[in-house]
Amino acid sequence: MKNKPFNLFLIVLVTIVSLWSLWPTWRDYSLTRQIDRFASAEDSLKFSLAHREEIENIRKKSLKLGLDLKGGMHLVMEVDQIDLFEQKAWNKDAKFDAIMARVRQKASSSDASVIDLIVSEFRKENIRLSRYFYDIRNTDREITDKLRKESEDALARAREIIRNRIDQYGVAEPVITTQGSRRLIIELAGISDENRVRNLLKGTAKLEFKLLRDPEVLLRVLDKVNSSLAVKQPLVAVISDTARTGLPVGQLQPAQAEKTPQTGPLTEVLTVMQNGSVYVPEDSKDFVAQLFRRNDVSALIPQDSELLLAAKPDQFEDGKNYYPVFLLRKTAELTGGVITEAKATFSAEGAQPEVLMEMNSDGTAKWARITGANIGKRIAIVLDGAVYSAPVVQSKIPNGNSVINGIESVEEAKDLEIVLKAGALPAPVRILEERTVGPSLGADYIRAGAVSLVSGFLAVTAFMLIYYRIAGFAANAAVVLNILIVLSVLAGFSASLSLPGIAGIVLTIGMAVDANVLIYERIREELDEGKSVVTAVTAGYDKAFSSILDSHVTTLAAAYLLYTFGIGPIQGFAVTLMIGTAASLFTAIIVTKEIFGFMLSRNILSARSFG
Amino acid sequence: MKILHKTDFDFLKYRKITYGISIALLLAGMISLVFKGLNYGIDFRGGSDVVVRFEKNVDVGSVRTVLKDAGISGTLKQYGMDRSFLLSTVFSGETNELKALITNALKDRLPDNEHEIVRIDSVGPSIASDMKWSALKALFAALAAILLYVGIRFELKFATAGVIAIFHDVFFILGMFSILGGVFTFMPLEMDQSIIAAFLTVAGYSVTDTVVVYDRIRERIRGRKPSEYEAIFNESMNQTLTRTVITSGTTMITVLILFIFAGPAIRGFAFAVFAGILIGTYSSLFIAVPIVYDWLRLKKSAVKLRGGSAS
């Protein structure tokens, strides 16, 4: 058996490429160690500044750890297509609302595409889509095509906007991809404040300027709602409603349920001030907000009006928090689309954080007209359905400036600046799936993964040495090269290593020796038949080849299918299993064979070398 | 060192018994699947899993009471790490609120024991049903691919028997998960995505074992009469036995190491793969090959196999 020059070349090449690809990872590791070793923070800072360029460079090329290992968030978000299509529809009526409500219900329980659901519901009612969508002359087909296009655009836009928000918030290497026609996958590593990020991603950032209705109208409306509720709907039903939606219980005082229905549920919880402004105490806020959203309640409100609550509560003398209630014109005077610049700052008095906004020329002109026409009236600044402030217009504003105040913290002002600059999402988004791992657990996972990897490696290689002796060396060299190849492929393709990925590598170690076991057992058989070492080795490789090929192909197929259909963490496992299996084919058939070729040529190998 | 060297087991002789054992085991699993069902993880049923870790030791009952009093529904269990608990509750798109609720309750009632929410997994119902479908698709695609490949490389009867063996293995694990689900606190044995990964790993592994024996049969069967098949099948299994045991052994060692060291998130997976390799080795010898043998005996004609070793 002679060594083939090409195979030798291939082995050297693969080894060099693997090492080269893993070099930055090693450098990164040793530099980090070095930085940690410095006694004072100053020294380590000086060191990192001196090596800044190199560190940045190797960080880009080194093996990346998965979100589960370094801590981070994996989010799947969905763009609300139904909301989007509702925005696109015109001359909406009760029938349309009823259809869309049914679609919404069905969409929440099935995977079917929203457009298909809409089409089937319209067909059931025998209404053409063109009655509500686009042009009356369009066929259903044209309209569904347009809607489909619309939702694709919305998804792309949502992705851009969310990317902008994340970039401005400052997260290293965010990964944002779309999945299907309505989902976004967002992966963020090293988040210190997850709550803030969730809020930042979720908010639609729909900014509206709306005129307030007169206070007397508000009182009249609330009175009407109250008496109608008192007669029609016993409060108990409302409470069970709240409970059903799965809202965290605890906001609702049980005492309310026992109150006599004559007074009505609303007056029980509302506080009316002398000047006509109305407040809801904090503990009843969710209840009232839900009430305002109910269809039978909105039917009692005058046309083109809506009841909204403030975003932030006011603190009263009794120390409790109360949310103001507003009655607004439903049609916005101006929307956030005109905003060109936003800046978080502090108010003139210095204490309150606020956000200053500038408008484009179109917005400036409209804003001047609106403020000019409504001097002395109040205009509410509404963001995602919550009233931030409702200042009285003192004078015409000619320069397109406006201010959002009523903000609690500097962070919130900063976040508002970010979302306002990035623009509003085309439709609300929802978090469908979330996997968050804190950094401390990630460190645990790394330790667990490393321990498993090392002990798996030691156990298997020790066994091979004891069982096969010298031949075991060759098999173990193959295992080492195998692990090197898996890690370097991951590093080279910027794929990340996750805990399931480590599990895949550990499993590969166990399986990688399989090919060698097949070959060695075959060689032993041939030796038992009294053949010479050279013939036995050659025959062993030849005869075991077809078993090795078959078994690797089937494992590869299973891993590939797992990769295709699996989601998230499982893909990490499938990837390492695939690379490991492919590498094992190479290491077992070519690498160990060349090692034997070398040993045979030096007469190191004898019949006893196979244990 | 040599183990199981030059054995001479009559594997086929006991096939009636092993068929019986397998059918009994599978039936037990099926009955449990029908009546007890599976313990689905959040991947497939939707929901939220929250892992809370405490600074100091605390007993699971008191944490349970605190959370219950705060109005958080769901189950709380010891998680496989020190001072950690796993809360499984309904899906909530509002993770912030869930977190705030938990944090406030724990801070209020257990003020001198700091806690940290180290992991949150939340899966909405629509994603969960998606995942269920892709899991099923992956499984059946894998079975079809294996049937096709083995069919092309050997022969249809061999391929079918191999796939029957995989079905056997997968249903065995499913049954075991159903019977043992929720029995052990250190591994809840929930059906989630990682178990599907285990199934596919086991499927690949089981067919590898089977194919190695097939390969040996193919090598020896050429030009032989059907009356010699029993001896050939038995000898082929004996000749590959050492390899089968060693490979199963090394893989099982690594899986055992994963089970012990890789933490609770991997434990269910490692358990499934461990059991799967055990049963996969058994099914290659006592299910797949005997089925082929019985099938060929019924046909009473010589089998023609495609391909062959490279020599």
Chai-1 contact restraints between the chains, C-beta under 6 A:
chainA,res_idxA,chainB,res_idxB,connection_type,confidence,min_distance_angstrom,max_distance_angstrom,comment,restraint_id
A,N195,B,N96,contact,1.0,0.0,6.0,A-B,restraint_1
A,R198,B,N96,contact,1.0,0.0,6.0,A-B,restraint_2
A,G246,B,V90,contact,1.0,0.0,6.0,A-B,restraint_3
A,P248,B,L101,contact,1.0,0.0,6.0,A-B,restraint_4
A,V249,B,G71,contact,1.0,0.0,6.0,A-B,restraint_5
A,G250,B,G71,contact,1.0,0.0,6.0,A-B,restraint_6
A,R430,B,G93,contact,1.0,0.0,6.0,A-B,restraint_7
A,I431,B,G93,contact,1.0,0.0,6.0,A-B,restraint_8
A,L432,B,G124,contact,1.0,0.0,6.0,A-B,restraint_9
A,L432,B,I127,contact,1.0,0.0,6.0,A-B,restraint_10
A,E433,B,V123,contact,1.0,0.0,6.0,A-B,restraint_11
A,E433,B,G124,contact,1.0,0.0,6.0,A-B,restraint_12
A,E433,B,I127,contact,1.0,0.0,6.0,A-B,restraint_13
A,E434,B,T95,contact,1.0,0.0,6.0,A-B,restraint_14
A,E434,B,S122,contact,1.0,0.0,6.0,A-B,restraint_15
A,R435,B,D121,contact,1.0,0.0,6.0,A-B,restraint_16
A,T436,B,I120,contact,1.0,0.0,6.0,A-B,restraint_17
A,V437,B,R119,contact,1.0,0.0,6.0,A-B,restraint_18
A,G438,B,V118,contact,1.0,0.0,6.0,A-B,restraint_19
A,S440,B,V118,contact,1.0,0.0,6.0,A-B,restraint_20
A,L441,B,V118,contact,1.0,0.0,6.0,A-B,restraint_21
A,L441,B,R119,contact,1.0,0.0,6.0,A-B,restraint_22
A,A448,B,F261,contact,1.0,0.0,6.0,A-B,restraint_23
A,A448,B,A262,contact,1.0,0.0,6.0,A-B,restraint_24
A,A448,B,G263,contact,1.0,0.0,6.0,A-B,restraint_25
A,V451,B,F261,contact,1.0,0.0,6.0,A-B,restraint_26
A,S452,B,I257,contact,1.0,0.0,6.0,A-B,restraint_27
A,S452,B,L258,contact,1.0,0.0,6.0,A-B,restraint_28
A,S452,B,F261,contact,1.0,0.0,6.0,A-B,restraint_29
A,S452,B,A262,contact,1.0,0.0,6.0,A-B,restraint_30
A,S455,B,I257,contact,1.0,0.0,6.0,A-B,restraint_31
A,G456,B,T254,contact,1.0,0.0,6.0,A-B,restraint_32
A,G456,B,I257,contact,1.0,0.0,6.0,A-B,restraint_33
A,A459,B,I253,contact,1.0,0.0,6.0,A-B,restraint_34
A,V460,B,T250,contact,1.0,0.0,6.0,A-B,restraint_35
A,Y467,B,M1,contact,1.0,0.0,6.0,A-B,restraint_36
A,A503,B,L258,contact,1.0,0.0,6.0,A-B,restraint_37
A,A503,B,I266,contact,1.0,0.0,6.0,A-B,restraint_38
A,V506,B,T254,contact,1.0,0.0,6.0,A-B,restraint_39
A,V506,B,L258,contact,1.0,0.0,6.0,A-B,restraint_40
A,I509,B,T254,contact,1.0,0.0,6.0,A-B,restraint_41
A,G510,B,T250,contact,1.0,0.0,6.0,A-B,restraint_42
A,G510,B,T251,contact,1.0,0.0,6.0,A-B,restraint_43
A,G510,B,T254,contact,1.0,0.0,6.0,A-B,restraint_44
A,M511,B,T251,contact,1.0,0.0,6.0,A-B,restraint_45
A,V513,B,T250,contact,1.0,0.0,6.0,A-B,restraint_46
A,D514,B,T247,contact,1.0,0.0,6.0,A-B,restraint_47
A,V517,B,R243,contact,1.0,0.0,6.0,A-B,restraint_48
A,V517,B,I246,contact,1.0,0.0,6.0,A-B,restraint_49
A,V517,B,T247,contact,1.0,0.0,6.0,A-B,restraint_50
A,L518,B,R243,contact,1.0,0.0,6.0,A-B,restraint_51
A,E521,B,T242,contact,1.0,0.0,6.0,A-B,restraint_52
A,E521,B,R243,contact,1.0,0.0,6.0,A-B,restraint_53
A,D542,B,A310,contact,1.0,0.0,6.0,A-B,restraint_54
A,D542,B,S311,contact,1.0,0.0,6.0,A-B,restraint_55
A,K543,B,S309,contact,1.0,0.0,6.0,A-B,restraint_56
A,F545,B,A310,contact,1.0,0.0,6.0,A-B,restraint_57
A,S546,B,D215,contact,1.0,0.0,6.0,A-B,restraint_58
A,S546,B,S309,contact,1.0,0.0,6.0,A-B,restraint_59
A,S547,B,V212,contact,1.0,0.0,6.0,A-B,restraint_60
A,S547,B,D215,contact,1.0,0.0,6.0,A-B,restraint_61
A,D550,B,R153,contact,1.0,0.0,6.0,A-B,restraint_62
A,D550,B,V211,contact,1.0,0.0,6.0,A-B,restraint_63
A,S551,B,T208,contact,1.0,0.0,6.0,A-B,restraint_64
A,S551,B,V211,contact,1.0,0.0,6.0,A-B,restraint_65
A,T554,B,I146,contact,1.0,0.0,6.0,A-B,restraint_66
A,T554,B,G204,contact,1.0,0.0,6.0,A-B,restraint_67
A,T554,B,V207,contact,1.0,0.0,6.0,A-B,restraint_68
A,T555,B,G204,contact,1.0,0.0,6.0,A-B,restraint_69
A,A557,B,A145,contact,1.0,0.0,6.0,A-B,restraint_70
A,A558,B,A142,contact,1.0,0.0,6.0,A-B,restraint_71
A,A558,B,L200,contact,1.0,0.0,6.0,A-B,restraint_72
A,A558,B,A203,contact,1.0,0.0,6.0,A-B,restraint_73
A,A558,B,G204,contact,1.0,0.0,6.0,A-B,restraint_74
A,L561,B,A138,contact,1.0,0.0,6.0,A-B,restraint_75
A,L561,B,A141,contact,1.0,0.0,6.0,A-B,restraint_76
A,L561,B,A142,contact,1.0,0.0,6.0,A-B,restraint_77
A,L562,B,A138,contact,1.0,0.0,6.0,A-B,restraint_78
A,L562,B,A197,contact,1.0,0.0,6.0,A-B,restraint_79
A,L562,B,L200,contact,1.0,0.0,6.0,A-B,restraint_80
A,F565,B,S134,contact,1.0,0.0,6.0,A-B,restraint_81
A,F565,B,K137,contact,1.0,0.0,6.0,A-B,restraint_82
A,F565,B,A138,contact,1.0,0.0,6.0,A-B,restraint_83
A,I570,B,Q193,contact,1.0,0.0,6.0,A-B,restraint_84
A,I570,B,A197,contact,1.0,0.0,6.0,A-B,restraint_85
A,F573,B,A197,contact,1.0,0.0,6.0,A-B,restraint_86
A,G611,B,M1,contact,1.0,0.0,6.0,A-B,restraint_87
